[in-house]
Amino acid sequence: MPVKIRLQRHGKKGKPFYWIVAADARAKRDGKFLEKLGVYNPNTNPATIELDVDGSVTWLQNGAQPTETAKRLLSYKGAMLKNHLAGGVRKGALTEEQAEEKFNAWLEEKANKVASKKGDLSKAEEKAKADALAAEKATNEARIAANQPEPEVVADAEDAPGADAETPAGDSEE
């Protein structure tokens, strides 16, 4: 039986939510599956991916072929790397401890990257809120300033036309 690791769509229209499953390649997209390996929610930023890495590696070693999107998700969570390292252990290129050490180092590096992205997103969100608040304050101050100085402008306008009226009259007398 050809087995694929693929996404099974759930959620409502416009808000997809996926299960990552191992399923018979002949089964329907949202049909029967052999094992649920995890979930993928693309609606959050960054996307939420929960994956049983060991179960995924077991299916990969048994010959399951991931689809393109599933392969990207497995790679993102480290299942493909762990499968690669397990192949190196089987061939004798690495020991089990070395492979586990490399995988844990990769996991730490990946966790730091994700944490920095979340930090950058929160900083950008805070900056956007601060900019919006500053723009709103400037708009409100401009609106207040436009409403308040009208009586002063009228007083200045009376003085200015009187001075202008004397000057043209003086010009016409000459």
VEXKOL-393230 format. One line per 5 residues: number of its first residue (from 1); for each residue x, y, z negated of N, C-alpha, C, O, CB. Coordinates in nm, 4 decimals. Last residue first. Glycine has a CB too. Layout:
BEGIN
NUM> X/Y/Z/X/Y/Z/X/Y/Z/X/Y/Z/X/Y/Z  ...
//
This chain:
BEGIN
174> -0.3033/11.1203/0.4183/-0.1886/11.1767/0.4870/-0.2163/11.1887/0.6278/-0.1310/11.2348/0.7037/-0.0671/11.0971/0.4670  -0.5278/10.9841/0.3487/-0.5192/11.1273/0.3223/-0.4027/11.1891/0.3989/-0.4109/11.3052/0.4392/-0.5037/11.1534/0.1717  -0.4791/10.7155/0.4033/-0.5710/10.7847/0.4916/-0.5667/10.9355/0.4668/-0.6000/11.0108/0.5584/-0.7131/10.7315/0.4726  -0.3082/10.6474/0.2000/-0.2608/10.6387/0.3369/-0.3524/10.7192/0.4302/-0.3056/10.7827/0.5247/-0.2533/10.4916/0.3817  -0.4698/10.6701/-0.0216/-0.3555/10.7597/-0.0087/-0.3026/10.7602/0.1331/-0.2566/10.8637/0.1815/-0.2451/10.7198/-0.1055
169> -0.6387/10.4621/0.0274/-0.6934/10.5952/0.0282/-0.5813/10.6978/0.0432/-0.5964/10.7989/0.1119/-0.7740/10.6208/-0.0991  -0.4695/10.2415/0.0014/-0.5231/10.2732/0.1334/-0.5813/10.4143/0.1379/-0.5742/10.4801/0.2418/-0.6299/10.1714/0.1726  -0.4090/10.2811/-0.2788/-0.3047/10.2850/-0.1782/-0.3638/10.3119/-0.0391/-0.3123/10.3979/0.0323/-0.2262/10.1536/-0.1785  -0.6483/10.2430/-0.4120/-0.5812/10.3734/-0.4176/-0.4779/10.3856/-0.3062/-0.4632/10.4923/-0.2466/-0.5138/10.3939/-0.5548  -0.7053/9.9738/-0.3651/-0.7973/10.0769/-0.3147/-0.7314/10.2136/-0.3156/-0.7576/10.2937/-0.2258/-0.9257/10.0805/-0.3986
164> -0.5074/9.8408/-0.4980/-0.5099/9.8317/-0.3525/-0.5996/9.9409/-0.2942/-0.5722/9.9937/-0.1864/-0.5586/9.6922/-0.3077  -0.5857/9.8974/-0.7540/-0.4558/9.9469/-0.7077/-0.4505/9.9429/-0.5559/-0.3947/10.0328/-0.4930/-0.3400/9.8635/-0.7680  -0.8271/9.7612/-0.7524/-0.8234/9.9049/-0.7806/-0.6941/9.9651/-0.7323/-0.6939/10.0741/-0.6750/-0.8410/9.9317/-0.9297  -0.7560/9.4957/-0.7060/-0.8245/9.5690/-0.5997/-0.8257/9.7188/-0.6259/-0.8253/9.7970/-0.5308/-0.9667/9.5185/-0.5845  -0.6109/9.4460/-0.9573/-0.5443/9.4404/-0.8284/-0.6219/9.5130/-0.7191/-0.5600/9.5875/-0.6432/-0.5226/9.2974/-0.7887
159> -0.8040/9.4617/-1.1586/-0.6902/9.5529/-1.1573/-0.6271/9.5593/-1.0183/-0.5942/9.6673/-0.9691/-0.5859/9.5095/-1.2610  -0.9736/9.2518/-1.0883/-1.0264/9.3881/-1.0958/-0.9129/9.4904/-1.0901/-0.9251/9.5936/-1.0241/-1.1087/9.4071/-1.2248  -0.8081/9.0288/-1.1076/-0.8620/9.0637/-0.9765/-0.9175/9.2057/-0.9774/-0.9092/9.2743/-0.8756/-0.9711/8.9642/-0.9348  -0.7643/9.0073/-1.3759/-0.6519/9.0431/-1.2909/-0.7019/9.0886/-1.1536/-0.6430/9.1772/-1.0918/-0.5548/8.9242/-1.2767  -1.0213/8.9248/-1.4482/-0.9674/9.0489/-1.5022/-0.8504/9.0971/-1.4160/-0.8400/9.2163/-1.3871/-0.9226/9.0295/-1.6490
154> -1.0326/8.6785/-1.3118/-1.1299/8.7835/-1.2780/-1.0790/8.9185/-1.3275/-1.0920/9.0180/-1.2562/-1.2695/8.7521/-1.3397  -0.8341/8.5359/-1.4421/-0.8166/8.5641/-1.2998/-0.9112/8.6758/-1.2581/-0.8738/8.7601/-1.1766/-0.8412/8.4370/-1.2146  -0.9497/8.5070/-1.6915/-0.8269/8.5848/-1.6783/-0.8043/8.6251/-1.5336/-0.7601/8.7367/-1.5060/-0.7069/8.5053/-1.7305  -1.1679/8.3342/-1.6355/-1.1928/8.4711/-1.6828/-1.0693/8.5600/-1.6689/-1.0831/8.6781/-1.6374/-1.2383/8.4687/-1.8286  -1.0196/8.0966/-1.5376/-1.1079/8.1737/-1.4511/-1.1369/8.3139/-1.5043/-1.1316/8.4083/-1.4255/-1.2369/8.0998/-1.4323
149> -0.8560/7.9239/-1.6915/-0.8068/8.0568/-1.6566/-0.8996/8.1406/-1.5683/-0.8593/8.2493/-1.5270/-0.6774/8.0429/-1.5887  -1.0126/7.6689/-1.7327/-0.9864/7.7677/-1.8371/-0.9464/7.9055/-1.7837/-1.0043/8.0027/-1.8322/-0.8787/7.7167/-1.9272  -1.0264/7.4970/-1.5100/-1.1494/7.5486/-1.5704/-1.1234/7.6648/-1.6652/-1.2086/7.7531/-1.6760/-1.2210/7.4379/-1.6445  -0.7636/7.4349/-1.4512/-0.8472/7.4921/-1.3455/-0.9748/7.5532/-1.4032/-1.0255/7.6517/-1.3495/-0.8827/7.3848/-1.2415  -0.6798/7.3163/-1.6878/-0.6189/7.4421/-1.6452/-0.7040/7.5099/-1.5370/-0.7133/7.6326/-1.5344/-0.4758/7.4175/-1.5932
144> -0.8310/7.0822/-1.6782/-0.8519/7.1784/-1.7869/-0.7973/7.3149/-1.7469/-0.8618/7.4172/-1.7699/-0.7844/7.1295/-1.9173  -0.7183/6.9642/-1.4499/-0.8617/6.9928/-1.4523/-0.8935/7.0968/-1.5601/-0.9727/7.1882/-1.5373/-0.9424/6.8631/-1.4771  -0.4569/6.9330/-1.5327/-0.4847/7.0167/-1.4160/-0.6320/7.0565/-1.4135/-0.6658/7.1697/-1.3789/-0.4467/6.9429/-1.2856  -0.4965/6.7537/-1.7430/-0.4394/6.8858/-1.7700/-0.4669/6.9816/-1.6541/-0.4970/7.0988/-1.6764/-0.2878/6.8749/-1.7951  -0.5940/6.5311/-1.5972/-0.6777/6.5961/-1.6979/-0.6272/6.7370/-1.7299/-0.7072/6.8297/-1.7426/-0.6819/6.5116/-1.8256
139> -0.3689/6.4728/-1.4397/-0.4962/6.5071/-1.3760/-0.5870/6.5809/-1.4736/-0.6494/6.6809/-1.4379/-0.5664/6.3805/-1.3238  -0.1858/6.4070/-1.6396/-0.1585/6.5188/-1.5496/-0.2871/6.5653/-1.4804/-0.3097/6.6853/-1.4653/-0.0528/6.4788/-1.4446  -0.3107/6.1795/-1.7497/-0.2889/6.2993/-1.8317/-0.2657/6.4223/-1.7438/-0.3201/6.5294/-1.7709/-0.1687/6.2787/-1.9264  -0.2976/6.0090/-1.5279/-0.4281/6.0478/-1.5809/-0.4169/6.1727/-1.6673/-0.5018/6.2615/-1.6602/-0.4893/5.9332/-1.6619  -0.0229/5.9789/-1.5049/-0.0976/6.0381/-1.3941/-0.2347/6.0856/-1.4413/-0.2821/6.1910/-1.3989/-0.1128/5.9370/-1.2791
134> 0.0293/5.8502/-1.7487/0.0894/5.9808/-1.7201/0.0145/6.0520/-1.6071/-0.0083/6.1727/-1.6143/0.2381/5.9644/-1.6831  -0.1148/5.6116/-1.7084/-0.1522/5.7011/-1.8178/-0.0958/5.8411/-1.7942/-0.1651/5.9403/-1.8172/-0.1024/5.6455/-1.9525  0.0279/5.5040/-1.4944/-0.1142/5.5351/-1.4774/-0.1616/5.6316/-1.5855/-0.2393/5.7230/-1.5578/-0.1985/5.4064/-1.4807  0.2767/5.4685/-1.6167/0.2638/5.5585/-1.5020/0.1186/5.5998/-1.4802/0.0899/5.7159/-1.4511/0.3188/5.4920/-1.3755  0.2043/5.2756/-1.8100/0.2570/5.4047/-1.8527/0.2448/5.5080/-1.7396/0.2067/5.6224/-1.7644/0.4043/5.3905/-1.8971
129> 0.1270/5.0631/-1.6429/0.0294/5.1214/-1.7350/0.0744/5.2605/-1.7789/-0.0066/5.3531/-1.7847/0.0094/5.0302/-1.8580  0.3707/5.0139/-1.5158/0.2548/5.0531/-1.4356/0.1483/5.1184/-1.5238/0.0867/5.2174/-1.4843/0.1958/4.9307/-1.3621  0.5226/4.9341/-1.7351/0.5601/5.0540/-1.6612/0.4431/5.1052/-1.5776/0.4195/5.2258/-1.5699/0.6810/5.0256/-1.5714  0.3905/4.6958/-1.8042/0.3937/4.8062/-1.8999/0.4272/4.9378/-1.8291/0.3677/5.0413/-1.8591/0.4963/4.7778/-2.0117  0.4470/4.5486/-1.5718/0.3082/4.5763/-1.6088/0.3005/4.6933/-1.7062/0.2142/4.7801/-1.6927/0.2431/4.4516/-1.6706
124> 0.7230/4.5331/-1.5843/0.6609/4.5999/-1.4696/0.5160/4.6368/-1.5013/0.4684/4.7434/-1.4621/0.6669/4.5097/-1.3444  0.7486/4.3826/-1.8193/0.8042/4.5178/-1.8123/0.7397/4.5972/-1.6985/0.7059/4.7144/-1.7151/0.9571/4.5122/-1.7931  0.6285/4.1434/-1.7371/0.5662/4.2200/-1.8457/0.6188/4.3632/-1.8481/0.5429/4.4561/-1.8759/0.5919/4.1519/-1.9815  0.8056/4.0665/-1.5342/0.6649/4.0916/-1.5025/0.5975/4.1745/-1.6115/0.5191/4.2648/-1.5823/0.5902/3.9592/-1.4836  1.0403/4.0324/-1.6813/1.0352/4.1348/-1.5762/0.8912/4.1694/-1.5400/0.8581/4.2859/-1.5179/1.1105/4.0873/-1.4513
119> 0.9592/3.8152/-1.8426/0.9981/3.9425/-1.9029/0.9911/4.0564/-1.8026/0.9419/4.1646/-1.8345/1.1383/3.9329/-1.9602  0.9216/3.6202/-1.6475/0.8071/3.6620/-1.7285/0.8356/3.7965/-1.7945/0.7476/3.8822/-1.8020/0.7740/3.5555/-1.8356  1.1862/3.6025/-1.5578/1.0815/3.6457/-1.4653/0.9587/3.6931/-1.5426/0.8985/3.7946/-1.5076/1.0434/3.5313/-1.3688  1.3117/3.5073/-1.7875/1.3493/3.6397/-1.7367/1.2442/3.6913/-1.6386/1.2159/3.8111/-1.6361/1.4879/3.6344/-1.6685  1.1886/3.2556/-1.8065/1.1698/3.3536/-1.9140/1.2049/3.4941/-1.8664/1.1359/3.5900/-1.9009/1.2552/3.3165/-2.0363
114> 1.2863/3.1362/-1.5752/1.1424/3.1568/-1.5888/1.1145/3.2617/-1.6965/1.0271/3.3467/-1.6796/1.0713/3.0236/-1.6230  1.5610/3.1291/-1.6356/1.5135/3.2008/-1.5168/1.3646/3.2330/-1.5294/1.3219/3.3440/-1.4978/1.5395/3.1177/-1.3891  1.5603/2.9647/-1.8641/1.6078/3.1032/-1.8734/1.5589/3.1868/-1.7547/1.5200/3.3023/-1.7719/1.7614/3.1064/-1.8804  1.4719/2.7247/-1.7517/1.3896/2.7897/-1.8544/1.4309/2.9361/-1.8706/1.3451/3.0224/-1.8890/1.4021/2.7150/-1.9898  1.6897/2.6674/-1.5854/1.5589/2.6930/-1.5257/1.4684/2.7655/-1.6254/1.3961/2.8577/-1.5875/1.4933/2.5609/-1.4798
109> 1.8866/2.6183/-1.7782/1.9053/2.7261/-1.6807/1.7713/2.7655/-1.6186/1.7431/2.8841/-1.6015/2.0051/2.6832/-1.5704  1.7736/2.3937/-1.9041/1.7984/2.5173/-1.9797/1.8121/2.6370/-1.8859/1.7561/2.7436/-1.9112/1.9253/2.5032/-2.0660  1.7715/2.2080/-1.6908/1.6457/2.2485/-1.7550/1.6622/2.3795/-1.8320/1.5752/2.4664/-1.8263/1.5960/2.1380/-1.8496  2.0467/2.1770/-1.6428/1.9607/2.2352/-1.5388/1.8300/2.2859/-1.5984/1.7824/2.3933/-1.5618/1.9316/2.1319/-1.4287  2.1174/2.0519/-1.8808/2.1776/2.1814/-1.8477/2.0928/2.2522/-1.7418/2.0699/2.3729/-1.7503/2.3238/2.1632/-1.7973
104> 1.9703/1.8133/-1.8537/1.9374/1.9066/-1.9627/1.9961/2.0457/-1.9373/1.9324/2.1463/-1.9684/1.9891/1.8519/-2.0969  2.1034/1.6998/-1.6311/1.9607/1.7324/-1.6226/1.9213/1.8327/-1.7312/1.8471/1.9271/-1.7040/1.8753/1.6044/-1.6350  2.3618/1.6628/-1.7323/2.3403/1.7499/-1.6169/2.1944/1.7946/-1.6075/2.1653/1.9109/-1.5797/2.3817/1.6784/-1.4879  2.3011/1.4783/-1.9389/2.3640/1.6072/-1.9698/2.3426/1.7069/-1.8555/2.3090/1.8228/-1.8800/2.5151/1.5885/-1.9965  2.2063/1.2607/-1.7955/2.1169/1.3283/-1.8901/2.1697/1.4664/-1.9259/2.0922/1.5608/-1.9416/2.0996/1.2441/-2.0172
99> 2.4389/1.1932/-1.6556/2.3187/1.2312/-1.5820/2.2231/1.3073/-1.6734/2.1652/1.4079/-1.6324/2.2493/1.1066/-1.5228  2.6075/1.1257/-1.8673/2.6425/1.2359/-1.7786/2.5191/1.2859/-1.7030/2.4983/1.4065/-1.6890/2.7517/1.1922/-1.6795  2.4688/0.9035/-1.9721/2.4896/1.0228/-2.0544/2.5224/1.1447/-1.9688/2.4719/1.2541/-1.9940/2.6016/0.9986/-2.1554  2.4825/0.7166/-1.7638/2.3510/0.7643/-1.8082/2.3643/0.8933/-1.8882/2.2813/0.9831/-1.8747/2.2803/0.6569/-1.8927  2.7446/0.8068/-1.5342/2.6924/0.7287/-1.6457/2.5582/0.7892/-1.6859/2.5253/0.9008/-1.6457/2.7928/0.7266/-1.7668
94> 2.7729/0.7954/-1.1757/2.7562/0.8667/-1.3026/2.7198/0.7665/-1.4122/2.6710/0.6568/-1.3851/2.6467/0.9776/-1.2907  2.8060/0.6079/-0.9799/2.8787/0.7342/-0.9664/2.8757/0.8138/-1.0961/2.9672/0.8917/-1.1229/2.8199/0.8176/-0.8527  2.6564/0.3790/-0.9743/2.7768/0.3785/-1.0553/2.8583/0.5066/-1.0448/2.9698/0.5124/-1.0966/2.8616/0.2631/-1.0168  2.4115/0.3598/-0.8595/2.5268/0.3337/-0.7733/2.6578/0.3314/-0.8507/2.7597/0.2865/-0.7982/2.5344/0.4379/-0.6642  2.2491/0.4332/-1.0732/2.2349/0.2984/-1.0159/2.3561/0.2612/-0.9312/2.3989/0.1458/-0.9304/2.1073/0.2894/-0.9309
89> 2.3291/0.6997/-1.1016/2.3562/0.6053/-1.2108/2.3485/0.4628/-1.1581/2.4319/0.3794/-1.1937/2.2560/0.6254/-1.3280  2.2297/0.8075/-0.8656/2.3734/0.8100/-0.8901/2.4131/0.7133/-1.0010/2.5195/0.6518/-0.9946/2.4182/0.9509/-0.9256  1.9564/0.7743/-0.9120/2.0190/0.7019/-0.8007/2.1694/0.6974/-0.8161/2.2319/0.5963/-0.7843/1.9828/0.7664/-0.6673  1.9283/0.9568/-1.1185/1.9057/0.8147/-1.1473/1.9645/0.7273/-1.0363/2.0163/0.6190/-1.0633/1.7547/0.7860/-1.1635  1.9694/1.1942/-0.9774/2.0681/1.1529/-1.0773/2.0521/1.0059/-1.1141/2.1513/0.9373/-1.1385/2.0562/1.2395/-1.2025
84> 1.7346/1.1907/-0.8233/1.8658/1.1900/-0.7582/1.9740/1.1423/-0.8559/2.0590/1.0605/-0.8208/1.9003/1.3313/-0.7044  1.5439/1.2082/-1.0242/1.5443/1.0913/-0.9367/1.6799/1.0780/-0.8675/1.7333/0.9679/-0.8546/1.4309/1.1010/-0.8320  1.6086/1.4609/-1.1217/1.6215/1.3455/-1.2109/1.6236/1.2158/-1.1303/1.6972/1.1233/-1.1643/1.5061/1.3430/-1.3135  1.5465/1.6150/-0.8977/1.6842/1.6105/-0.9469/1.7054/1.4879/-1.0352/1.8074/1.4197/-1.0248/1.7181/1.7389/-1.0247  1.2699/1.5728/-0.8850/1.3537/1.5305/-0.7721/1.5010/1.5203/-0.8150/1.5717/1.4283/-0.7738/1.3389/1.6299/-0.6535
79> 1.1882/1.6866/-1.1260/1.1667/1.5440/-1.1029/1.2544/1.4928/-0.9885/1.3069/1.3817/-0.9953/1.0190/1.5169/-1.0723  1.2023/1.9604/-1.1754/1.3210/1.8792/-1.1972/1.3031/1.7306/-1.1728/1.3964/1.6541/-1.1973/1.3676/1.8989/-1.3340  1.0097/2.1454/-1.1106/1.0081/2.0936/-1.2470/1.1238/1.9964/-1.2751/1.1408/1.9543/-1.3896/0.8759/2.0244/-1.2734  1.0718/2.1917/-0.8428/1.0683/2.3043/-0.9367/1.0754/2.2572/-1.0813/1.1394/2.3210/-1.1649/0.9417/2.3870/-0.9156  1.0331/1.9388/-0.7328/1.1670/1.9960/-0.7342/1.1760/2.1089/-0.8366/1.2753/2.1206/-0.9084/1.2049/2.0474/-0.5946
74> 0.7583/1.9166/-0.7570/0.8437/1.8193/-0.8252/0.9865/1.8723/-0.8367/1.0525/1.8527/-0.9387/0.8425/1.6844/-0.7504  0.6850/2.1289/-0.5880/0.6500/2.1329/-0.7299/0.7363/2.0364/-0.8105/0.7822/2.0701/-0.9196/0.5018/2.0995/-0.7491  0.7837/2.0374/-0.3432/0.8315/2.1644/-0.3974/0.8034/2.1737/-0.5469/0.8875/2.2205/-0.6236/0.7661/2.2822/-0.3241  0.6322/1.8037/-0.3171/0.7780/1.7932/-0.3264/0.8378/1.9219/-0.3835/0.9316/1.9167/-0.4629/0.8391/1.7629/-0.1878  0.3783/1.9068/-0.2877/0.4072/1.8275/-0.4071/0.5586/1.8152/-0.4268/0.6071/1.8162/-0.5400/0.3423/1.6871/-0.3963
69> 0.4119/2.0245/-0.0361/0.3834/2.1083/-0.1524/0.4149/2.0335/-0.2809/0.4723/2.0909/-0.3734/0.2368/2.1536/-0.1518  0.4675/1.7909/0.1217/0.5590/1.9059/0.1167/0.5375/1.9902/-0.0086/0.6329/2.0236/-0.0789/0.5411/1.9931/0.2410  0.4077/1.4853/-0.0665/0.3765/1.5790/0.0409/0.4686/1.6993/0.0249/0.5405/1.7092/-0.0746/0.2251/1.6219/0.0383  0.6261/1.2122/-0.1575/0.5522/1.3351/-0.1905/0.5210/1.4164/-0.0652/0.5985/1.4166/0.0305/0.6323/1.4208/-0.2896  0.5900/0.8694/-0.1498/0.6386/0.9821/-0.0710/0.5593/1.1076/-0.1087/0.4371/1.1094/-0.0934/0.6267/0.9524/0.0817
64> 0.7012/0.6047/-0.3564/0.5974/0.7028/-0.3259/0.6590/0.8217/-0.2530/0.7667/0.8690/-0.2894/0.5257/0.7493/-0.4553  0.8905/0.4177/-0.4370/0.8701/0.4403/-0.2949/0.7597/0.5378/-0.2602/0.7271/0.5522/-0.1424/0.8420/0.3131/-0.2300  0.9680/0.3893/-0.6949/0.8900/0.2792/-0.6392/0.8512/0.3031/-0.4940/0.7859/0.2184/-0.4331/0.7658/0.2572/-0.7219  1.0823/0.6313/-0.7449/1.1708/0.5156/-0.7344/1.0994/0.3941/-0.6771/1.1623/0.3063/-0.6180/1.2285/0.4817/-0.8702  0.8500/0.7868/-0.7647/0.9455/0.8125/-0.6562/1.0386/0.6937/-0.6363/1.0705/0.6587/-0.5227/1.0275/0.9391/-0.6853
59> 0.7353/0.6795/-0.9971/0.6661/0.6644/-0.8695/0.7607/0.6879/-0.7522/0.7532/0.6176/-0.6514/0.5477/0.7607/-0.8616  0.9354/0.7602/-1.1802/0.9023/0.6180/-1.1641/0.8324/0.5938/-1.0305/0.8657/0.4994/-0.9589/0.8129/0.5694/-1.2803  0.9176/1.0361/-1.1585/1.0413/0.9696/-1.1169/1.0156/0.8204/-1.0939/1.0679/0.7618/-0.9992/1.1528/0.9896/-1.2233  0.6636/1.0736/-1.2703/0.6883/1.1107/-1.1308/0.8128/1.0413/-1.0772/0.8137/0.9932/-0.9639/0.7031/1.2628/-1.1175  0.7093/0.9945/-1.5326/0.6130/0.9209/-1.4504/0.6325/0.9492/-1.3026/0.6196/0.8595/-1.2192/0.4708/0.9562/-1.4912
54> 0.8943/1.1931/-1.6083/0.9344/1.0518/-1.6069/0.8396/0.9665/-1.5230/0.8835/0.8769/-1.4509/0.9401/0.9972/-1.7494  0.7386/1.4292/-1.5859/0.8585/1.4110/-1.5032/0.8970/1.2635/-1.4950/0.9290/1.2139/-1.3870/0.9761/1.4933/-1.5597  0.4378/1.5294/-1.5694/0.5016/1.4165/-1.6356/0.6225/1.3781/-1.5494/0.6094/1.3037/-1.4522/0.4010/1.2945/-1.6547  0.3844/1.8794/-1.5715/0.4164/1.7588/-1.4958/0.4794/1.6550/-1.5858/0.5643/1.6872/-1.6690/0.5096/1.7910/-1.3792  0.2300/2.1769/-1.5124/0.2546/2.0791/-1.6176/0.2721/1.9452/-1.5474/0.1846/1.9023/-1.4722/0.1369/2.0752/-1.7246
49> 0.2619/2.4993/-1.4150/0.2832/2.3628/-1.3678/0.3138/2.2765/-1.4897/0.4113/2.3002/-1.5611/0.3995/2.3555/-1.2614  0.1307/2.8057/-1.3271/0.1431/2.7097/-1.4362/0.1553/2.5700/-1.3769/0.0706/2.5271/-1.2986/0.0215/2.7186/-1.5335  0.3013/3.0745/-1.1652/0.2086/2.9617/-1.1589/0.2371/2.8629/-1.2718/0.3525/2.8395/-1.3076/0.2185/2.8910/-1.0222  0.3725/3.3723/-1.3614/0.4055/3.2713/-1.2609/0.3107/3.1523/-1.2709/0.2469/3.1320/-1.3742/0.5510/3.2247/-1.2771  0.0398/3.4031/-1.3044/0.1672/3.4544/-1.2541/0.2683/3.4516/-1.3671/0.2502/3.5254/-1.4640/0.1519/3.5985/-1.1968
44> -0.2279/3.1797/-1.2033/-0.1522/3.2559/-1.3018/-0.0225/3.3055/-1.2394/0.0200/3.2564/-1.1349/-0.1232/3.1704/-1.4271  -0.3240/3.0254/-0.9962/-0.3929/3.1510/-1.0254/-0.3185/3.2377/-1.1259/-0.3436/3.3580/-1.1332/-0.5311/3.1225/-1.0768  -0.2201/2.7747/-0.9543/-0.1565/2.8855/-0.8842/-0.2177/3.0215/-0.9156/-0.1686/3.1233/-0.8668/-0.1632/2.8616/-0.7375  -0.1662/2.5189/-1.1555/-0.2600/2.6308/-1.1500/-0.1911/2.7491/-1.0825/-0.1114/2.8177/-1.1465/-0.3103/2.6693/-1.2929  -0.1461/2.1775/-1.1676/-0.0841/2.2949/-1.1070/-0.1908/2.4025/-1.0945/-0.2940/2.3810/-1.0308/-0.0205/2.2612/-0.9674
39> -0.0713/1.8841/-1.3633/-0.1637/1.9864/-1.3134/-0.0844/2.1055/-1.2617/0.0279/2.1315/-1.3048/-0.2629/2.0310/-1.4244  0.0128/1.5297/-1.3317/0.0206/1.6640/-1.3881/-0.0841/1.7555/-1.3302/-0.1740/1.7124/-1.2579/0.1570/1.7226/-1.3653  -0.0409/1.2713/-1.2540/0.0943/1.3022/-1.2996/0.1057/1.4411/-1.3621/0.1992/1.4669/-1.4378/0.1906/1.2910/-1.1843  -0.2691/1.0179/-1.2596/-0.2581/1.1635/-1.2664/-0.1223/1.1957/-1.3285/-0.0920/1.1536/-1.4401/-0.3767/1.2273/-1.3499  -0.2745/0.7424/-1.0397/-0.2312/0.7996/-1.1674/-0.2238/0.9513/-1.1552/-0.1785/1.0052/-1.0542/-0.0936/0.7415/-1.2109
34> -0.4318/0.6747/-0.8151/-0.3754/0.5702/-0.8996/-0.3365/0.6227/-1.0373/-0.3614/0.5578/-1.1389/-0.2547/0.5086/-0.8322  -0.7518/0.7982/-0.7007/-0.6072/0.8099/-0.7204/-0.5607/0.7027/-0.8175/-0.6405/0.6469/-0.8928/-0.5691/0.9509/-0.7724  -1.0152/0.8741/-0.4712/-0.9550/0.7831/-0.5674/-0.8042/0.8060/-0.5780/-0.7371/0.8300/-0.4777/-0.9838/0.6382/-0.5283  -1.0364/1.2102/-0.3485/-1.0938/1.0803/-0.3818/-1.0154/1.0056/-0.4878/-0.9580/1.0639/-0.5798/-1.1031/0.9963/-0.2590  -0.9657/1.4386/-0.2269/-1.0146/1.4498/-0.3638/-1.0743/1.3183/-0.4126/-1.1533/1.3162/-0.5070/-1.1182/1.5609/-0.3737
29> -0.8737/1.3221/0.0182/-0.7953/1.4224/-0.0560/-0.8362/1.4304/-0.2021/-0.7511/1.4292/-0.2911/-0.8106/1.5596/0.0084  -0.9221/0.9624/0.0360/-0.9576/1.1007/0.0658/-0.8777/1.1959/-0.0222/-0.8213/1.1557/-0.1239/-1.1084/1.1234/0.0462  -0.6603/0.7157/0.1015/-0.7726/0.7696/0.0246/-0.7986/0.9156/0.0635/-0.7107/0.9837/0.1163/-0.7446/0.7585/-0.1273  -0.4315/0.6377/0.2226/-0.5536/0.6246/0.3011/-0.6757/0.6811/0.2285/-0.7829/0.6931/0.2879/-0.5772/0.4792/0.3354  -0.2325/0.6582/0.0357/-0.2292/0.7533/0.1467/-0.3577/0.7494/0.2282/-0.3904/0.8467/0.2962/-0.1100/0.7249/0.2367
24> -0.3244/0.6424/-0.2999/-0.3104/0.5682/-0.1762/-0.3209/0.6685/-0.0611/-0.4092/0.7543/-0.0616/-0.4188/0.4547/-0.1644  -0.1531/0.8700/-0.5215/-0.2724/0.8128/-0.4598/-0.2355/0.7336/-0.3361/-0.1303/0.7543/-0.2756/-0.3728/0.9224/-0.4243  -0.0685/1.0472/-0.7949/-0.0155/0.9431/-0.7087/-0.1372/0.8699/-0.6538/-0.2158/0.8139/-0.7302/0.0837/0.8454/-0.7858  -0.1274/1.4034/-0.8286/-0.1631/1.2626/-0.8448/-0.0798/1.1734/-0.7537/-0.0281/1.2167/-0.6508/-0.3116/1.2420/-0.8164  -0.1874/1.6954/-0.9813/-0.0806/1.6294/-0.9074/-0.1002/1.4800/-0.9334/-0.0907/1.4352/-1.0476/0.0650/1.6803/-0.9520
19> -0.4714/1.8932/-0.9408/-0.4090/1.7846/-1.0138/-0.3003/1.7292/-0.9235/-0.3194/1.7175/-0.8024/-0.5132/1.6737/-1.0554  -0.5250/2.2474/-0.9186/-0.4879/2.1198/-0.8597/-0.4395/2.0207/-0.9643/-0.3757/2.0579/-1.0628/-0.3813/2.1401/-0.7552  -0.7492/2.4953/-0.8442/-0.6777/2.4337/-0.9550/-0.6489/2.2914/-0.9083/-0.7398/2.2219/-0.8629/-0.7615/2.4375/-1.0921  -0.8558/2.8011/-0.6905/-0.8143/2.6608/-0.6868/-0.7358/2.6207/-0.8108/-0.6662/2.7014/-0.8724/-0.7311/2.6345/-0.5632  -1.0795/3.0021/-0.6494/-0.9964/2.9841/-0.7702/-0.9488/2.8386/-0.7763/-0.9971/2.7615/-0.8592/-1.0768/3.0218/-0.9009
14> -1.2348/2.9913/-0.4231/-1.1503/3.1082/-0.4420/-1.0599/3.1001/-0.5639/-0.9714/3.1842/-0.5798/-1.2352/3.2290/-0.4524  -1.4698/2.7884/-0.5792/-1.4310/2.8534/-0.4542/-1.3509/2.9796/-0.4833/-1.3951/3.0651/-0.5600/-1.5552/2.8871/-0.3693  -1.3279/2.6216/-0.8718/-1.4350/2.6741/-0.7874/-1.3802/2.7445/-0.6637/-1.2590/2.7579/-0.6468/-1.5222/2.7700/-0.8669  -1.1537/2.3062/-0.9288/-1.1800/2.4481/-0.9474/-1.2877/2.4958/-0.8524/-1.3331/2.4224/-0.7647/-1.0531/2.5291/-0.9277  -0.9265/2.0978/-0.7397/-1.0376/2.1163/-0.8320/-1.0600/2.2653/-0.8459/-0.9914/2.3438/-0.7805/-1.0100/2.0493/-0.9710
9> -0.7525/1.8864/-0.5178/-0.8096/2.0179/-0.5479/-0.9278/2.0081/-0.6420/-1.0161/1.9235/-0.6270/-0.8519/2.0873/-0.4204  -0.4590/1.7219/-0.5638/-0.6026/1.6977/-0.5562/-0.6713/1.8245/-0.6038/-0.6512/1.8666/-0.7178/-0.6459/1.5726/-0.6420  -0.1505/1.6719/-0.3993/-0.2366/1.7571/-0.4797/-0.3826/1.7206/-0.4557/-0.4240/1.6925/-0.3432/-0.2117/1.9057/-0.4476  0.0547/1.3709/-0.4207/-0.0065/1.4844/-0.3541/-0.0943/1.5628/-0.4504/-0.1106/1.5259/-0.5667/-0.0880/1.4380/-0.2340  0.2457/1.1098/-0.3359/0.2267/1.2022/-0.4477/0.1764/1.3301/-0.3831/0.2455/1.3909/-0.3013/0.3610/1.2254/-0.5332
4> 0.1303/0.8082/-0.1885/0.1744/0.9473/-0.1746/0.1551/1.0182/-0.3073/0.0607/0.9904/-0.3813/0.0966/1.0205/-0.0610  0.1913/0.4775/-0.0866/0.1534/0.5690/-0.1941/0.2122/0.7070/-0.1667/0.3280/0.7204/-0.1270/0.2011/0.5156/-0.3319  0.0768/0.2124/0.1023/0.1558/0.3356/0.1050/0.1039/0.4355/0.0010/-0.0135/0.4724/0.0021/0.1526/0.3986/0.2461  0.0844/-0.1179/0.0000/0.0000/0.0000/0.0000/0.0887/0.1239/0.0000/0.1687/0.1412/-0.0920/-0.0959/0.0000/-0.1219
//
